[in-house]
Structure formats: structure tokens, C-alpha cells
Amino acid sequence: FPVTISESQDKILAYNQSFEMRWFEYFWPHLQLNWHCDVMRLVQLGGYSFDKGAMTIDTDGFALKPAIIRILGKVPQAADAIYDWIHKNYKVKKAEAGRFLATAPDELLEPYNLEDSIYTLELYEYLTKFFSRSKFDWTIDQGLYPTVVKELVRANLNGIPVDRVAVKSYIADIEREVREMDEKFLTTYAEPILVIVTGK
């Protein structure tokens, strides 16, 4: 499948592109994929200007489910079943459940993945039409965004080269500057501070 979409250069929609790209960069770093749009980024760009419902603790933020509820006015169901299964089998909080998604049975994963895909497409269609009516060119942002995401993903997977000698030098310089600022401050304001503290 990854090779097929690389060869076809079909446009890829993702929700939270950095998560999806991390898998591709780890397992298939040689593939060139046509990342068309991060729909989560569209949600971020629009802020809360297209919300259909009142803000609650369940609908706040930019995760997929809250965005679906706020923007499309729909309530996803498949995710609840899979997270209930993970909690039952691993006794972890919902925030940590993502690590165990791949271990869930196929009969739960299939509707979960299908529902996520359908709603991601619905959000994309809704938001791009919204931006078109607003005469906002969202494609400019999306042209820049994937490059930033790719660099962050690669840094996450491979680390970031650091010149440790230079860093230690910078630390020493900064500590010296801080000491000099402290001394200058105390020299300049020692007497006023004494007056404030003692009242004399």
C-alpha cells in the first residue's frame, strides 16, 4: 500500500500529519508521498469561527473528535468502543491509550479507522468551502506546513546534531552576562531597595 500511493502520487489527507508522517518516515523513509493537506491544521487556521455548538470540556481543542462535534455537529461512535477495550485490557488513562491502538482486534480497528477517514474527508470538504467563501487561500499555509512537519518528525526520529563545545561556551557567556546584570542592578538600585525594605 505505501509503495502504491507513492508511485501513484495520490493526494493524501491526514488529521495530525506529524503522527502519520512519523510512521512513514520510520518504516519507509525512501518513499516520496504527496502530502496534500493536514486537516487538523485547517481546524487550527479557522479557530472557532465555524463552530456549531457551545464550547464544553468534550468539544474544546483541535483533536479529531472535538473538531467533528464542534464543526460538523456529529458525534463519532467507533472510538468509544476501542478506547473502552484498551482501558479494560491495559488499565491506562485515555491520554495514554494511543500506544495500544495497534493491539486492538480487527473488528474494532476497522470501524474506528473507517470512521476517522470519513470524518477527516468531511472536515476537509467543509473547511475548504468555508475558506473559499471567506476568500482565504489556505493552500499557501499548506504549502509551507508539511516542510516544517517533516523536519520536526525527522528530528524526533533521529535527534538533532548539537555542537556541545559551542553550547557550553554559550552557557558560560550567558551566565557571565547574568552575573553582570545582577551586579549592575544591585549597584544602581541597592539604596532604593533598602528604603523599600526598611521603610527608612
N, C-alpha and C positions, 0 to 999 in steps of 0.2 A: 504493500500500500504506500509507504513513504516514497519508494522509488517511482511508483506510478505517478503520484502527484507532482513529484519533482520533474519528471520527463514531460508531463502534460502542461506544467506551469499553470494549472488551475488556480484561481484566486482562493486564498484561504482566509476565512473569517475565524477569529478566535475571541474568546472572552477571557481576558487576562493573558495577553500574548506572551508575557515573560514566563509564565508557568508552562505553556505549551511548547515554547521555543526551547526551554531548558531540556526537555526530553529529546527533541530532535537534535540539538547540539551535542547532547551526551552520546546518543546511540548512532546518529547518522550525521556527523559534522561535515561530511563531504557533500551532502545534498544541498542544492540551491532551490529554496522554496519561494513561492510567490505570496508573501505575507501581505494580504490586501488591506486588512483593517483589524484593529483591536477594538472591539465593540465596547469594552469597558472604558477605553479612552474616550469614545463618543459620549458615554454617560457622564464622564468627568467634565468634558467640554461643555455639556449642556447644563451642568449643575442641577438645580432643582426647578428649572423653568418650565418643564413639561410634566410635572408630577400630577397624577390624577387623584391621589389620596392624601390624607393628613399624615404628617410625619410621626412615626411611632418608633419604639425601640426595635421592632421587627423589620421596618422598612428604611431605616437610616443606613447610609453608607453606599458603597459602589459595588458590593458583591452582587453576583448574578440574581439571586432570589429577591433581595430587597429592590433591585432595579426593575425586575419583572413586575413586582407588586405595585410599585410606585408609578411606573411609566405605562405599562400595558394594562394595569388593573386586573391582572390574573394572579392566581396563587398556584405555584408548582407543587406537585404532589410526590413525584418519584423520589426526590431527595430525602424526604422524611423517612421513607422505608429503609433506605440504605444506611442512613445515619443511625437509625434505631438498631439495625443489625450490628453495626460497628460498635455501638455503645454496649450492646448486650454481650458481644464476644470479646471485647478488649477493655471495657470499663474505662474509656478515656473521655475527656471532655470533647465537645463538638469542635472546638478550635483545633484539636489535635487529630481529628478523625481523618483528615485528608491523606495521612500517611498510610492508611489501611484500606483505601478505596479499592485498590487492585486485588485485594484478598476477598472481596465480596463475591457471592455467587452470581453467575451469569444472568439468572432470572431477575436479579435486582439491578445489575450493572446495565443491562440492555435498555430498559425503560428510562433509567437515570441519564445515560448518555444521549439517548434519542431526545428526551425532553430538553436537556441542556442545548442541544444542537438546534432544535426547532425554535426555542425561545431566543437564542442568540441571533438567529436569522431574522426573527420578528422584530427584535430590538434594532437591528441594523437597518431594516427597511423603514421602521417608524422614525428613527432618529435622522437618517439621511434625508428623508422627506421633510422633517421638521427643520433641519438646517437649510434645505433648499428654499423653503418658504421664507426663512429668515434672511436669505441671501448671504449665508455664511459658508465659505468654502472650507469644509472640514478636511479636504484632501491635502491641503498644504501641511497641516499638522501631521497627518498620517504619513506624509512623505518623509518627514524627519524622525518621527517617533520610533519606527522599527530599528533604525540605526542605533539609537540610544539604548533600546531594549537589548539588542544583540550584544552590545559592549558590556552591559550590566550582567547579562546571562553568562557571557564568557568569563568575566571577572569572577562571578560566583562559582563557576565550574573549575577554573584554572588558577584562581588567585590573581593578584596584581603585583607586577615587579616593583620592588621597593629598593631604593638606594639607601641602605641602612646607615652608611657613613654620613651621607648628606643629611639624613633625618636627625641623627644625633647632633650634628653641627647646628641644624636649625633649632633644635630643642635648647641647646646651650645658649644660642643667640637670644631666643625668646625669654629664657629665664633671666639672662642679664638685663634685657630691656625692662622686664617686670620689676626687677630689683631697683633699677634706676628710676622708674616711675614712682615706686613706693617711696624712695628716698626724697625725690623732688616734691612729692605730695606732702610728706611729713614736714619737710623743711619749710614749705610755703604755708601750710595750714596748721602747724603744731600749736601756735598760740591761739587762734580762733577755736580749735577743737578743745583746748584746755579750758577756755572760757565757757564753752557749751557744757562740758562735763562737770566742771566745778561750780559754775554759776558766778565766778569771780573774774 
